[in-house]
Amino acid sequence: MELADRAVGFLLTFISLSIFTYYTFWVVILPFVDGDHFVHQYFLPQEYAILIPISAGVALLCFLSIFIGFVMLKSKKKAA
Protein backbone atom coordinates (compact mmCIF):
# COMPACT_ATOMS: atom_id res chain seq x y z
CA MET A 1 0.00 0.00 0.00
CA GLU A 2 2.84 2.38 0.77
CA LEU A 3 4.30 1.92 -2.71
CA ALA A 4 0.94 2.74 -4.31
CA ASP A 5 0.64 5.89 -2.20
CA ARG A 6 4.12 6.98 -3.24
CA ALA A 7 3.30 6.34 -6.91
CA VAL A 8 0.10 8.38 -6.71
CA GLY A 9 1.96 11.16 -4.91
CA PHE A 10 4.69 11.18 -7.53
CA LEU A 11 2.14 11.23 -10.34
CA LEU A 12 0.19 14.13 -8.79
CA THR A 13 3.41 16.07 -8.22
CA PHE A 14 4.53 15.48 -11.81
CA ILE A 15 1.16 16.59 -13.20
CA SER A 16 1.11 19.70 -10.98
CA LEU A 17 4.63 20.70 -11.98
CA SER A 18 3.83 20.13 -15.66
CA ILE A 19 0.75 22.35 -15.49
CA PHE A 20 2.64 25.02 -13.54
CA THR A 21 5.51 25.02 -16.05
CA TYR A 22 3.16 25.17 -19.04
CA TYR A 23 1.08 27.99 -17.54
CA THR A 24 4.15 29.97 -16.45
CA PHE A 25 5.71 29.71 -19.90
CA TRP A 26 2.36 30.64 -21.49
CA VAL A 27 1.76 33.72 -19.34
CA VAL A 28 5.25 35.02 -18.53
CA ILE A 29 7.54 34.10 -21.42
CA LEU A 30 5.28 33.76 -24.48
CA PRO A 31 4.30 37.46 -24.72
CA PHE A 32 7.97 38.27 -25.39
CA VAL A 33 8.26 35.77 -28.27
CA ASP A 34 7.50 36.94 -31.81
CA GLY A 35 3.93 36.28 -32.93
CA ASP A 36 4.98 34.28 -35.99
CA HIS A 37 7.25 31.93 -34.04
CA PHE A 38 6.32 28.23 -34.25
CA VAL A 39 5.99 27.88 -30.46
CA HIS A 40 2.72 29.85 -30.50
CA GLN A 41 0.91 26.92 -32.12
CA TYR A 42 1.22 24.92 -28.87
CA PHE A 43 -0.64 27.48 -26.73
CA LEU A 44 -4.15 28.89 -26.59
CA PRO A 45 -4.76 32.63 -27.10
CA GLN A 46 -3.80 34.88 -24.18
CA GLU A 47 -7.45 35.56 -23.21
CA TYR A 48 -7.74 31.99 -21.98
CA ALA A 49 -4.83 32.51 -19.58
CA ILE A 50 -7.23 34.50 -17.40
CA LEU A 51 -10.52 32.81 -18.33
CA ILE A 52 -9.50 29.25 -17.46
CA PRO A 53 -8.22 29.89 -13.90
CA ILE A 54 -11.17 32.17 -13.09
CA SER A 55 -13.74 29.65 -14.30
CA ALA A 56 -11.94 26.84 -12.44
CA GLY A 57 -11.93 28.94 -9.27
CA VAL A 58 -15.63 29.74 -9.56
CA ALA A 59 -16.44 26.06 -10.15
CA LEU A 60 -14.32 25.07 -7.14
CA LEU A 61 -16.09 27.62 -4.92
CA CYS A 62 -19.48 26.39 -6.11
CA PHE A 63 -18.65 22.76 -5.40
CA LEU A 64 -17.22 23.64 -1.99
CA SER A 65 -20.31 25.65 -1.11
CA ILE A 66 -22.61 22.80 -2.13
CA PHE A 67 -20.51 20.29 -0.16
CA ILE A 68 -20.52 22.46 2.97
CA GLY A 69 -24.28 22.94 2.60
CA PHE A 70 -24.86 19.18 2.43
CA VAL A 71 -22.63 18.59 5.45
CA MET A 72 -24.47 21.24 7.43
CA LEU A 73 -27.85 19.73 6.50
CA LYS A 74 -26.70 16.22 7.48
CA SER A 75 -25.33 17.40 10.82
CA LYS A 76 -28.55 19.29 11.51
CA LYS A 77 -30.62 16.12 10.85
CA LYS A 78 -28.38 14.02 13.14
CA ALA A 79 -28.67 16.55 15.98
CA ALA A 80 -32.48 16.63 15.77
PDB file of N, CA, C and O in Angstrom:
ATOM      1  N   MET A   1       0.816  -1.196   0.000  1.00  0.00           N
ATOM      2  CA  MET A   1       0.000   0.000   0.000  1.00  0.00           C
ATOM      3  C   MET A   1       0.861   1.263   0.000  1.00  0.00           C
ATOM      4  O   MET A   1       0.513   2.262  -0.629  1.00  0.00           O
ATOM      5  N   GLU A   2       1.973   1.206   0.702  1.00  0.00           N
ATOM      6  CA  GLU A   2       2.837   2.379   0.768  1.00  0.00           C
ATOM      7  C   GLU A   2       3.426   2.714  -0.596  1.00  0.00           C
ATOM      8  O   GLU A   2       3.586   3.888  -0.930  1.00  0.00           O
ATOM      9  N   LEU A   3       3.747   1.701  -1.381  1.00  0.00           N
ATOM     10  CA  LEU A   3       4.299   1.923  -2.710  1.00  0.00           C
ATOM     11  C   LEU A   3       3.253   2.574  -3.618  1.00  0.00           C
ATOM     12  O   LEU A   3       3.580   3.454  -4.415  1.00  0.00           O
ATOM     13  N   ALA A   4       2.010   2.147  -3.499  1.00  0.00           N
ATOM     14  CA  ALA A   4       0.943   2.735  -4.310  1.00  0.00           C
ATOM     15  C   ALA A   4       0.734   4.194  -3.929  1.00  0.00           C
ATOM     16  O   ALA A   4       0.514   5.033  -4.802  1.00  0.00           O
ATOM     17  N   ASP A   5       0.798   4.507  -2.642  1.00  0.00           N
ATOM     18  CA  ASP A   5       0.643   5.893  -2.202  1.00  0.00           C
ATOM     19  C   ASP A   5       1.777   6.766  -2.732  1.00  0.00           C
ATOM     20  O   ASP A   5       1.554   7.905  -3.143  1.00  0.00           O
ATOM     21  N   ARG A   6       2.978   6.230  -2.718  1.00  0.00           N
ATOM     22  CA  ARG A   6       4.118   6.984  -3.243  1.00  0.00           C
ATOM     23  C   ARG A   6       3.973   7.210  -4.748  1.00  0.00           C
ATOM     24  O   ARG A   6       4.312   8.281  -5.251  1.00  0.00           O
ATOM     25  N   ALA A   7       3.475   6.212  -5.460  1.00  0.00           N
ATOM     26  CA  ALA A   7       3.303   6.335  -6.909  1.00  0.00           C
ATOM     27  C   ALA A   7       2.249   7.392  -7.227  1.00  0.00           C
ATOM     28  O   ALA A   7       2.434   8.209  -8.129  1.00  0.00           O
ATOM     29  N   VAL A   8       1.150   7.373  -6.490  1.00  0.00           N
ATOM     30  CA  VAL A   8       0.099   8.379  -6.707  1.00  0.00           C
ATOM     31  C   VAL A   8       0.625   9.764  -6.367  1.00  0.00           C
ATOM     32  O   VAL A   8       0.355  10.724  -7.089  1.00  0.00           O
ATOM     33  N   GLY A   9       1.369   9.878  -5.282  1.00  0.00           N
ATOM     34  CA  GLY A   9       1.955  11.164  -4.907  1.00  0.00           C
ATOM     35  C   GLY A   9       2.918  11.682  -5.953  1.00  0.00           C
ATOM     36  O   GLY A   9       2.906  12.868  -6.283  1.00  0.00           O
ATOM     37  N   PHE A  10       3.752  10.797  -6.478  1.00  0.00           N
ATOM     38  CA  PHE A  10       4.690  11.181  -7.534  1.00  0.00           C
ATOM     39  C   PHE A  10       3.940  11.620  -8.786  1.00  0.00           C
ATOM     40  O   PHE A  10       4.300  12.620  -9.409  1.00  0.00           O
ATOM     41  N   LEU A  11       2.912  10.886  -9.153  1.00  0.00           N
ATOM     42  CA  LEU A  11       2.136  11.229 -10.341  1.00  0.00           C
ATOM     43  C   LEU A  11       1.454  12.589 -10.185  1.00  0.00           C
ATOM     44  O   LEU A  11       1.484  13.405 -11.106  1.00  0.00           O
ATOM     45  N   LEU A  12       0.843  12.836  -9.033  1.00  0.00           N
ATOM     46  CA  LEU A  12       0.194  14.127  -8.793  1.00  0.00           C
ATOM     47  C   LEU A  12       1.199  15.275  -8.785  1.00  0.00           C
ATOM     48  O   LEU A  12       0.909  16.358  -9.294  1.00  0.00           O
ATOM     49  N   THR A  13       2.369  15.044  -8.215  1.00  0.00           N
ATOM     50  CA  THR A  13       3.415  16.065  -8.220  1.00  0.00           C
ATOM     51  C   THR A  13       3.891  16.350  -9.635  1.00  0.00           C
ATOM     52  O   THR A  13       4.077  17.509 -10.006  1.00  0.00           O
ATOM     53  N   PHE A  14       4.090  15.308 -10.424  1.00  0.00           N
ATOM     54  CA  PHE A  14       4.528  15.476 -11.811  1.00  0.00           C
ATOM     55  C   PHE A  14       3.492  16.247 -12.628  1.00  0.00           C
ATOM     56  O   PHE A  14       3.846  17.141 -13.396  1.00  0.00           O
ATOM     57  N   ILE A  15       2.217  15.903 -12.464  1.00  0.00           N
ATOM     58  CA  ILE A  15       1.156  16.594 -13.197  1.00  0.00           C
ATOM     59  C   ILE A  15       1.077  18.061 -12.781  1.00  0.00           C
ATOM     60  O   ILE A  15       0.936  18.944 -13.627  1.00  0.00           O
ATOM     61  N   SER A  16       1.169  18.316 -11.480  1.00  0.00           N
ATOM     62  CA  SER A  16       1.106  19.701 -10.984  1.00  0.00           C
ATOM     63  C   SER A  16       2.276  20.526 -11.506  1.00  0.00           C
ATOM     64  O   SER A  16       2.088  21.663 -11.940  1.00  0.00           O
ATOM     65  N   LEU A  17       3.467  19.971 -11.468  1.00  0.00           N
ATOM     66  CA  LEU A  17       4.630  20.696 -11.979  1.00  0.00           C
ATOM     67  C   LEU A  17       4.541  20.924 -13.486  1.00  0.00           C
ATOM     68  O   LEU A  17       4.973  21.965 -13.982  1.00  0.00           O
ATOM     69  N   SER A  18       3.991  19.969 -14.207  1.00  0.00           N
ATOM     70  CA  SER A  18       3.829  20.131 -15.656  1.00  0.00           C
ATOM     71  C   SER A  18       2.852  21.258 -15.972  1.00  0.00           C
ATOM     72  O   SER A  18       3.117  22.086 -16.844  1.00  0.00           O
ATOM     73  N   ILE A  19       1.739  21.291 -15.275  1.00  0.00           N
ATOM     74  CA  ILE A  19       0.748  22.349 -15.493  1.00  0.00           C
ATOM     75  C   ILE A  19       1.326  23.701 -15.101  1.00  0.00           C
ATOM     76  O   ILE A  19       1.131  24.685 -15.815  1.00  0.00           O
ATOM     77  N   PHE A  20       2.036  23.763 -13.976  1.00  0.00           N
ATOM     78  CA  PHE A  20       2.644  25.018 -13.537  1.00  0.00           C
ATOM     79  C   PHE A  20       3.665  25.518 -14.557  1.00  0.00           C
ATOM     80  O   PHE A  20       3.689  26.707 -14.878  1.00  0.00           O
ATOM     81  N   THR A  21       4.502  24.625 -15.065  1.00  0.00           N
ATOM     82  CA  THR A  21       5.509  25.016 -16.045  1.00  0.00           C
ATOM     83  C   THR A  21       4.868  25.497 -17.340  1.00  0.00           C
ATOM     84  O   THR A  21       5.284  26.512 -17.898  1.00  0.00           O
ATOM     85  N   TYR A  22       3.866  24.781 -17.819  1.00  0.00           N
ATOM     86  CA  TYR A  22       3.164  25.166 -19.041  1.00  0.00           C
ATOM     87  C   TYR A  22       2.516  26.537 -18.877  1.00  0.00           C
ATOM     88  O   TYR A  22       2.665  27.403 -19.739  1.00  0.00           O
ATOM     89  N   TYR A  23       1.794  26.736 -17.767  1.00  0.00           N
ATOM     90  CA  TYR A  23       1.082  27.993 -17.540  1.00  0.00           C
ATOM     91  C   TYR A  23       2.064  29.152 -17.367  1.00  0.00           C
ATOM     92  O   TYR A  23       1.829  30.245 -17.882  1.00  0.00           O
ATOM     93  N   THR A  24       3.158  28.918 -16.647  1.00  0.00           N
ATOM     94  CA  THR A  24       4.149  29.974 -16.451  1.00  0.00           C
ATOM     95  C   THR A  24       4.784  30.378 -17.778  1.00  0.00           C
ATOM     96  O   THR A  24       4.949  31.566 -18.056  1.00  0.00           O
ATOM     97  N   PHE A  25       5.136  29.400 -18.586  1.00  0.00           N
ATOM     98  CA  PHE A  25       5.706  29.710 -19.898  1.00  0.00           C
ATOM     99  C   PHE A  25       4.697  30.458 -20.765  1.00  0.00           C
ATOM    100  O   PHE A  25       5.059  31.387 -21.487  1.00  0.00           O
ATOM    101  N   TRP A  26       3.432  30.051 -20.692  1.00  0.00           N
ATOM    102  CA  TRP A  26       2.364  30.642 -21.488  1.00  0.00           C
ATOM    103  C   TRP A  26       2.130  32.091 -21.106  1.00  0.00           C
ATOM    104  O   TRP A  26       1.952  32.939 -21.980  1.00  0.00           O
ATOM    105  N   VAL A  27       2.129  32.389 -19.809  1.00  0.00           N
ATOM    106  CA  VAL A  27       1.759  33.721 -19.343  1.00  0.00           C
ATOM    107  C   VAL A  27       2.964  34.649 -19.242  1.00  0.00           C
ATOM    108  O   VAL A  27       2.845  35.833 -19.557  1.00  0.00           O
ATOM    109  N   VAL A  28       4.111  34.151 -18.815  1.00  0.00           N
ATOM    110  CA  VAL A  28       5.251  35.016 -18.531  1.00  0.00           C
ATOM    111  C   VAL A  28       6.193  35.154 -19.724  1.00  0.00           C
ATOM    112  O   VAL A  28       6.634  36.261 -20.032  1.00  0.00           O
ATOM    113  N   ILE A  29       6.501  34.068 -20.389  1.00  0.00           N
ATOM    114  CA  ILE A  29       7.537  34.100 -21.424  1.00  0.00           C
ATOM    115  C   ILE A  29       6.963  34.323 -22.825  1.00  0.00           C
ATOM    116  O   ILE A  29       7.555  35.045 -23.627  1.00  0.00           O
ATOM    117  N   LEU A  30       5.828  33.716 -23.120  1.00  0.00           N
ATOM    118  CA  LEU A  30       5.285  33.761 -24.484  1.00  0.00           C
ATOM    119  C   LEU A  30       4.978  35.174 -24.999  1.00  0.00           C
ATOM    120  O   LEU A  30       5.150  35.414 -26.194  1.00  0.00           O
ATOM    121  N   PRO A  31       4.538  36.110 -24.170  1.00  0.00           N
ATOM    122  CA  PRO A  31       4.305  37.455 -24.723  1.00  0.00           C
ATOM    123  C   PRO A  31       5.559  38.125 -25.288  1.00  0.00           C
ATOM    124  O   PRO A  31       5.446  39.054 -26.088  1.00  0.00           O
ATOM    125  N   PHE A  32       6.730  37.682 -24.895  1.00  0.00           N
ATOM    126  CA  PHE A  32       7.967  38.274 -25.393  1.00  0.00           C
ATOM    127  C   PHE A  32       8.514  37.560 -26.624  1.00  0.00           C
ATOM    128  O   PHE A  32       9.546  37.963 -27.161  1.00  0.00           O
ATOM    129  N   VAL A  33       7.839  36.511 -27.078  1.00  0.00           N
ATOM    130  CA  VAL A  33       8.259  35.772 -28.267  1.00  0.00           C
ATOM    131  C   VAL A  33       7.490  36.339 -29.462  1.00  0.00           C
ATOM    132  O   VAL A  33       6.318  36.696 -29.340  1.00  0.00           O
ATOM    133  N   ASP A  34       8.148  36.418 -30.600  1.00  0.00           N
ATOM    134  CA  ASP A  34       7.499  36.942 -31.808  1.00  0.00           C
ATOM    135  C   ASP A  34       6.225  36.172 -32.124  1.00  0.00           C
ATOM    136  O   ASP A  34       6.147  34.965 -31.899  1.00  0.00           O
ATOM    137  N   GLY A  35       5.229  36.876 -32.647  1.00  0.00           N
ATOM    138  CA  GLY A  35       3.930  36.275 -32.931  1.00  0.00           C
ATOM    139  C   GLY A  35       3.954  35.213 -34.012  1.00  0.00           C
ATOM    140  O   GLY A  35       3.092  34.335 -34.026  1.00  0.00           O
ATOM    141  N   ASP A  36       4.920  35.268 -34.917  1.00  0.00           N
ATOM    142  CA  ASP A  36       4.976  34.279 -35.993  1.00  0.00           C
ATOM    143  C   ASP A  36       5.896  33.102 -35.670  1.00  0.00           C
ATOM    144  O   ASP A  36       6.154  32.264 -36.535  1.00  0.00           O
ATOM    145  N   HIS A  37       6.387  33.033 -34.446  1.00  0.00           N
ATOM    146  CA  HIS A  37       7.250  31.929 -34.038  1.00  0.00           C
ATOM    147  C   HIS A  37       6.427  30.644 -33.919  1.00  0.00           C
ATOM    148  O   HIS A  37       5.252  30.688 -33.556  1.00  0.00           O
ATOM    149  N   PHE A  38       7.049  29.501 -34.227  1.00  0.00           N
ATOM    150  CA  PHE A  38       6.318  28.230 -34.252  1.00  0.00           C
ATOM    151  C   PHE A  38       5.802  27.807 -32.881  1.00  0.00           C
ATOM    152  O   PHE A  38       4.865  27.012 -32.805  1.00  0.00           O
ATOM    153  N   VAL A  39       6.383  28.312 -31.800  1.00  0.00           N
ATOM    154  CA  VAL A  39       5.993  27.881 -30.464  1.00  0.00           C
ATOM    155  C   VAL A  39       4.576  28.336 -30.110  1.00  0.00           C
ATOM    156  O   VAL A  39       3.952  27.758 -29.221  1.00  0.00           O
ATOM    157  N   HIS A  40       4.067  29.342 -30.777  1.00  0.00           N
ATOM    158  CA  HIS A  40       2.716  29.848 -30.496  1.00  0.00           C
ATOM    159  C   HIS A  40       1.630  28.840 -30.859  1.00  0.00           C
ATOM    160  O   HIS A  40       0.516  28.930 -30.342  1.00  0.00           O
ATOM    161  N   GLN A  41       1.925  27.898 -31.725  1.00  0.00           N
ATOM    162  CA  GLN A  41       0.907  26.925 -32.119  1.00  0.00           C
ATOM    163  C   GLN A  41       0.591  25.932 -31.004  1.00  0.00           C
ATOM    164  O   GLN A  41      -0.421  25.235 -31.078  1.00  0.00           O
ATOM    165  N   TYR A  42       1.435  25.851 -29.970  1.00  0.00           N
ATOM    166  CA  TYR A  42       1.218  24.921 -28.865  1.00  0.00           C
ATOM    167  C   TYR A  42       0.428  25.534 -27.711  1.00  0.00           C
ATOM    168  O   TYR A  42       0.177  24.854 -26.716  1.00  0.00           O
ATOM    169  N   PHE A  43       0.034  26.788 -27.819  1.00  0.00           N
ATOM    170  CA  PHE A  43      -0.641  27.483 -26.735  1.00  0.00           C
ATOM    171  C   PHE A  43      -1.944  28.111 -27.219  1.00  0.00           C
ATOM    172  O   PHE A  43      -2.082  28.485 -28.383  1.00  0.00           O
ATOM    173  N   LEU A  44      -2.888  28.214 -26.297  1.00  0.00           N
ATOM    174  CA  LEU A  44      -4.147  28.893 -26.585  1.00  0.00           C
ATOM    175  C   LEU A  44      -3.911  30.399 -26.633  1.00  0.00           C
ATOM    176  O   LEU A  44      -2.851  30.871 -26.220  1.00  0.00           O
ATOM    177  N   PRO A  45      -4.896  31.165 -27.138  1.00  0.00           N
ATOM    178  CA  PRO A  45      -4.762  32.632 -27.095  1.00  0.00           C
ATOM    179  C   PRO A  45      -4.653  33.144 -25.655  1.00  0.00           C
ATOM    180  O   PRO A  45      -5.080  32.474 -24.715  1.00  0.00           O
ATOM    181  N   GLN A  46      -4.079  34.331 -25.497  1.00  0.00           N
ATOM    182  CA  GLN A  46      -3.802  34.885 -24.175  1.00  0.00           C
ATOM    183  C   GLN A  46      -5.066  35.122 -23.336  1.00  0.00           C
ATOM    184  O   GLN A  46      -4.989  35.118 -22.107  1.00  0.00           O
ATOM    185  N   GLU A  47      -6.212  35.326 -23.964  1.00  0.00           N
ATOM    186  CA  GLU A  47      -7.448  35.559 -23.209  1.00  0.00           C
ATOM    187  C   GLU A  47      -7.774  34.377 -22.300  1.00  0.00           C
ATOM    188  O   GLU A  47      -8.316  34.552 -21.209  1.00  0.00           O
ATOM    189  N   TYR A  48      -7.444  33.190 -22.758  1.00  0.00           N
ATOM    190  CA  TYR A  48      -7.739  31.992 -21.979  1.00  0.00           C
ATOM    191  C   TYR A  48      -6.841  31.853 -20.751  1.00  0.00           C
ATOM    192  O   TYR A  48      -7.161  31.101 -19.831  1.00  0.00           O
ATOM    193  N   ALA A  49      -5.726  32.568 -20.733  1.00  0.00           N
ATOM    194  CA  ALA A  49      -4.830  32.511 -19.576  1.00  0.00           C
ATOM    195  C   ALA A  49      -5.500  33.079 -18.334  1.00  0.00           C
ATOM    196  O   ALA A  49      -5.131  32.727 -17.213  1.00  0.00           O
ATOM    197  N   ILE A  50      -6.468  33.940 -18.520  1.00  0.00           N
ATOM    198  CA  ILE A  50      -7.226  34.498 -17.401  1.00  0.00           C
ATOM    199  C   ILE A  50      -8.558  33.765 -17.245  1.00  0.00           C
ATOM    200  O   ILE A  50      -8.994  33.492 -16.127  1.00  0.00           O
ATOM    201  N   LEU A  51      -9.199  33.450 -18.363  1.00  0.00           N
ATOM    202  CA  LEU A  51     -10.515  32.812 -18.328  1.00  0.00           C
ATOM    203  C   LEU A  51     -10.506  31.439 -17.667  1.00  0.00           C
ATOM    204  O   LEU A  51     -11.391  31.136 -16.867  1.00  0.00           O
ATOM    205  N   ILE A  52      -9.535  30.619 -17.984  1.00  0.00           N
ATOM    206  CA  ILE A  52      -9.500  29.246 -17.459  1.00  0.00           C
ATOM    207  C   ILE A  52      -9.325  29.216 -15.937  1.00  0.00           C
ATOM    208  O   ILE A  52     -10.092  28.526 -15.266  1.00  0.00           O
ATOM    209  N   PRO A  53      -8.346  29.934 -15.361  1.00  0.00           N
ATOM    210  CA  PRO A  53      -8.223  29.893 -13.896  1.00  0.00           C
ATOM    211  C   PRO A  53      -9.420  30.502 -13.171  1.00  0.00           C
ATOM    212  O   PRO A  53      -9.813  30.019 -12.109  1.00  0.00           O
ATOM    213  N   ILE A  54     -10.005  31.566 -13.740  1.00  0.00           N
ATOM    214  CA  ILE A  54     -11.172  32.175 -13.091  1.00  0.00           C
ATOM    215  C   ILE A  54     -12.355  31.218 -13.109  1.00  0.00           C
ATOM    216  O   ILE A  54     -13.027  31.057 -12.091  1.00  0.00           O
ATOM    217  N   SER A  55     -12.620  30.588 -14.228  1.00  0.00           N
ATOM    218  CA  SER A  55     -13.741  29.650 -14.297  1.00  0.00           C
ATOM    219  C   SER A  55     -13.496  28.428 -13.410  1.00  0.00           C
ATOM    220  O   SER A  55     -14.434  27.911 -12.803  1.00  0.00           O
ATOM    221  N   ALA A  56     -12.253  27.963 -13.329  1.00  0.00           N
ATOM    222  CA  ALA A  56     -11.938  26.839 -12.439  1.00  0.00           C
ATOM    223  C   ALA A  56     -12.129  27.248 -10.978  1.00  0.00           C
ATOM    224  O   ALA A  56     -12.626  26.458 -10.175  1.00  0.00           O
ATOM    225  N   GLY A  57     -11.744  28.453 -10.632  1.00  0.00           N
ATOM    226  CA  GLY A  57     -11.933  28.938  -9.266  1.00  0.00           C
ATOM    227  C   GLY A  57     -13.394  29.081  -8.901  1.00  0.00           C
ATOM    228  O   GLY A  57     -13.796  28.720  -7.794  1.00  0.00           O
ATOM    229  N   VAL A  58     -14.196  29.604  -9.818  1.00  0.00           N
ATOM    230  CA  VAL A  58     -15.633  29.735  -9.561  1.00  0.00           C
ATOM    231  C   VAL A  58     -16.271  28.363  -9.411  1.00  0.00           C
ATOM    232  O   VAL A  58     -17.098  28.159  -8.522  1.00  0.00           O
ATOM    233  N   ALA A  59     -15.901  27.427 -10.264  1.00  0.00           N
ATOM    234  CA  ALA A  59     -16.436  26.064 -10.155  1.00  0.00           C
ATOM    235  C   ALA A  59     -16.036  25.421  -8.826  1.00  0.00           C
ATOM    236  O   ALA A  59     -16.852  24.758  -8.186  1.00  0.00           O
ATOM    237  N   LEU A  60     -14.787  25.616  -8.414  1.00  0.00           N
ATOM    238  CA  LEU A  60     -14.325  25.075  -7.138  1.00  0.00           C
ATOM    239  C   LEU A  60     -15.104  25.673  -5.970  1.00  0.00           C
ATOM    240  O   LEU A  60     -15.513  24.948  -5.063  1.00  0.00           O
ATOM    241  N   LEU A  61     -15.313  26.985  -5.984  1.00  0.00           N
ATOM    242  CA  LEU A  61     -16.085  27.619  -4.920  1.00  0.00           C
ATOM    243  C   LEU A  61     -17.530  27.131  -4.890  1.00  0.00           C
ATOM    244  O   LEU A  61     -18.107  26.955  -3.817  1.00  0.00           O
ATOM    245  N   CYS A  62     -18.107  26.915  -6.057  1.00  0.00           N
ATOM    246  CA  CYS A  62     -19.481  26.394  -6.113  1.00  0.00           C
ATOM    247  C   CYS A  62     -19.554  24.985  -5.520  1.00  0.00           C
ATOM    248  O   CYS A  62     -20.430  24.697  -4.705  1.00  0.00           O
ATOM    249  N   PHE A  63     -18.642  24.120  -5.927  1.00  0.00           N
ATOM    250  CA  PHE A  63     -18.648  22.757  -5.403  1.00  0.00           C
ATOM    251  C   PHE A  63     -18.383  22.727  -3.901  1.00  0.00           C
ATOM    252  O   PHE A  63     -18.996  21.940  -3.180  1.00  0.00           O
ATOM    253  N   LEU A  64     -17.476  23.576  -3.425  1.00  0.00           N
ATOM    254  CA  LEU A  64     -17.216  23.641  -1.995  1.00  0.00           C
ATOM    255  C   LEU A  64     -18.434  24.142  -1.222  1.00  0.00           C
ATOM    256  O   LEU A  64     -18.742  23.628  -0.147  1.00  0.00           O
ATOM    257  N   SER A  65     -19.116  25.129  -1.761  1.00  0.00           N
ATOM    258  CA  SER A  65     -20.312  25.651  -1.108  1.00  0.00           C
ATOM    259  C   SER A  65     -21.413  24.594  -1.037  1.00  0.00           C
ATOM    260  O   SER A  65     -22.078  24.454  -0.011  1.00  0.00           O
ATOM    261  N   ILE A  66     -21.601  23.860  -2.117  1.00  0.00           N
ATOM    262  CA  ILE A  66     -22.608  22.796  -2.128  1.00  0.00           C
ATOM    263  C   ILE A  66     -22.238  21.703  -1.135  1.00  0.00           C
ATOM    264  O   ILE A  66     -23.101  21.210  -0.408  1.00  0.00           O
ATOM    265  N   PHE A  67     -20.968  21.320  -1.097  1.00  0.00           N
ATOM    266  CA  PHE A  67     -20.514  20.295  -0.162  1.00  0.00           C
ATOM    267  C   PHE A  67     -20.721  20.732   1.287  1.00  0.00           C
ATOM    268  O   PHE A  67     -21.220  19.957   2.103  1.00  0.00           O
ATOM    269  N   ILE A  68     -20.347  21.952   1.604  1.00  0.00           N
ATOM    270  CA  ILE A  68     -20.523  22.457   2.966  1.00  0.00           C
ATOM    271  C   ILE A  68     -22.003  22.530   3.314  1.00  0.00           C
ATOM    272  O   ILE A  68     -22.390  22.236   4.445  1.00  0.00           O
ATOM    273  N   GLY A  69     -22.831  22.917   2.353  1.00  0.00           N
ATOM    274  CA  GLY A  69     -24.277  22.938   2.597  1.00  0.00           C
ATOM    275  C   GLY A  69     -24.824  21.553   2.919  1.00  0.00           C
ATOM    276  O   GLY A  69     -25.613  21.400   3.852  1.00  0.00           O
ATOM    277  N   PHE A  70     -24.411  20.543   2.157  1.00  0.00           N
ATOM    278  CA  PHE A  70     -24.860  19.177   2.430  1.00  0.00           C
ATOM    279  C   PHE A  70     -24.386  18.685   3.798  1.00  0.00           C
ATOM    280  O   PHE A  70     -25.137  18.029   4.519  1.00  0.00           O
ATOM    281  N   VAL A  71     -23.154  18.999   4.149  1.00  0.00           N
ATOM    282  CA  VAL A  71     -22.634  18.586   5.450  1.00  0.00           C
ATOM    283  C   VAL A  71     -23.408  19.266   6.578  1.00  0.00           C
ATOM    284  O   VAL A  71     -23.718  18.641   7.592  1.00  0.00           O
ATOM    285  N   MET A  72     -23.711  20.520   6.399  1.00  0.00           N
ATOM    286  CA  MET A  72     -24.473  21.245   7.426  1.00  0.00           C
ATOM    287  C   MET A  72     -25.889  20.662   7.558  1.00  0.00           C
ATOM    288  O   MET A  72     -26.400  20.526   8.670  1.00  0.00           O
ATOM    289  N   LEU A  73     -26.515  20.322   6.441  1.00  0.00           N
ATOM    290  CA  LEU A  73     -27.855  19.728   6.499  1.00  0.00           C
ATOM    291  C   LEU A  73     -27.824  18.366   7.175  1.00  0.00           C
ATOM    292  O   LEU A  73     -28.702  18.050   7.978  1.00  0.00           O
ATOM    293  N   LYS A  74     -26.815  17.555   6.856  1.00  0.00           N
ATOM    294  CA  LYS A  74     -26.703  16.223   7.481  1.00  0.00           C
ATOM    295  C   LYS A  74     -26.469  16.332   8.984  1.00  0.00           C
ATOM    296  O   LYS A  74     -27.061  15.584   9.762  1.00  0.00           O
ATOM    297  N   SER A  75     -25.613  17.258   9.393  1.00  0.00           N
ATOM    298  CA  SER A  75     -25.325  17.396  10.818  1.00  0.00           C
ATOM    299  C   SER A  75     -26.542  17.937  11.562  1.00  0.00           C
ATOM    300  O   SER A  75     -26.746  17.622  12.735  1.00  0.00           O
ATOM    301  N   LYS A  76     -27.340  18.741  10.890  1.00  0.00           N
ATOM    302  CA  LYS A  76     -28.550  19.286  11.510  1.00  0.00           C
ATOM    303  C   LYS A  76     -29.578  18.168  11.709  1.00  0.00           C
ATOM    304  O   LYS A  76     -30.275  18.138  12.724  1.00  0.00           O
ATOM    305  N   LYS A  77     -29.673  17.241  10.732  1.00  0.00           N
ATOM    306  CA  LYS A  77     -30.617  16.122  10.846  1.00  0.00           C
ATOM    307  C   LYS A  77     -30.185  15.159  11.942  1.00  0.00           C
ATOM    308  O   LYS A  77     -31.037  14.614  12.642  1.00  0.00           O
ATOM    309  N   LYS A  78     -28.869  14.933  12.113  1.00  0.00           N
ATOM    310  CA  LYS A  78     -28.385  14.020  13.138  1.00  0.00           C
ATOM    311  C   LYS A  78     -28.607  14.610  14.536  1.00  0.00           C
ATOM    312  O   LYS A  78     -28.883  13.865  15.476  1.00  0.00           O
ATOM    313  N   ALA A  79     -28.493  15.918  14.684  1.00  0.00           N
ATOM    314  CA  ALA A  79     -28.669  16.550  15.983  1.00  0.00           C
ATOM    315  C   ALA A  79     -30.134  16.540  16.408  1.00  0.00           C
ATOM    316  O   ALA A  79     -30.433  16.502  17.602  1.00  0.00           O
ATOM    317  N   ALA A  80     -31.047  16.572  15.444  1.00  0.00           N
ATOM    318  CA  ALA A  80     -32.484  16.632  15.774  1.00  0.00           C
ATOM    319  C   ALA A  80     -33.085  15.274  16.032  1.00  0.00           C
ATOM    320  O   ALA A  80     -34.277  15.170  16.319  1.00  0.00           O
TER     321      ALA A  80
END
